[in-house]
């Protein structure tokens, strides 16, 4: 029986993830050039991981980039179908 592959790189720590900064949902919308509604819907669907600082909802900048990159990959895959 084959063993599952081990990751080449360790999971990033919370400190590493937040080292690039965090954005509010409005800031994430501006950063990604999308609407606040699109960001809010992605948060509601669980596509974007958030964290809280008191009452503030924050998104690590790295998380916003990761989420946006999923759409780039989907766009590239769909480009061959047109």
N, C-alpha and C positions, 0 to 999 in steps of 0.2 A: 504494500500500500504506500502510495507516494505521500510525502509530507507536504503540507502547504508551504508555499514560498514565503520566505521572510522578507520584510521590506528592506530595501537597500539603505534607506535613511530612516533614522528614528523619527517618531511623531514629534512635531514641533511643540515646544512648551508654550504655556499661556503667555509667558513673557516674550517669547520670540514672535508669537502671533500678533501681540499688541504693540510690538516695538515700532511698527510702521505707523501707528496711530489708529484712532477709532473715529467713526463718523456717526452722526445722528441719521435717522432714516431720510430726513430732508437733505443732509449732506451727502448721503450715499446716492440719492437721486441726482444731485448736481454732479457728483463725481462720475457717475456712469452715463450721464446725459439722458436719463430716463425720467419718467414722471414719478412723483411721490406715490401715486396710486399703484404703479408697477412694483415699487419697492415694498409697499405695504402688503400687496397681494402675495409677493414672494415670501415675505416673513410669515404671513398667515398659512401659506402652504408648507412651511418648514424648509424652503429652499435656501434661505439665508439664515445662518445662525446668529442669534443676537445674545447680548448679555446686558445686565442692568447695573447701573451705578446709582443707587438710590432709586428715584423714580424715572431716571433717564434710560431710554433704550438706546443701546449703542451697537454698532456693527464694526468689527475689526476691518481695517482697510483691506487686508489680505483676503478676508472672507468676501468682500464685495468684488474683488478682482477674480477670485475663484468662481463665484456665481456668474459673473459676466462672461468668463471664459467658456462656461458650459454652452452659452448661446453662440459663441464664436465657433465652437466645435460642431454644434448642430447645424449652423449655417454652412460650414464647409462640407458637411456630409450631404446636405440637401442641394448644394450647388451642382453636384453631378447628376441630379435627377431632373433638372430643368431641360 
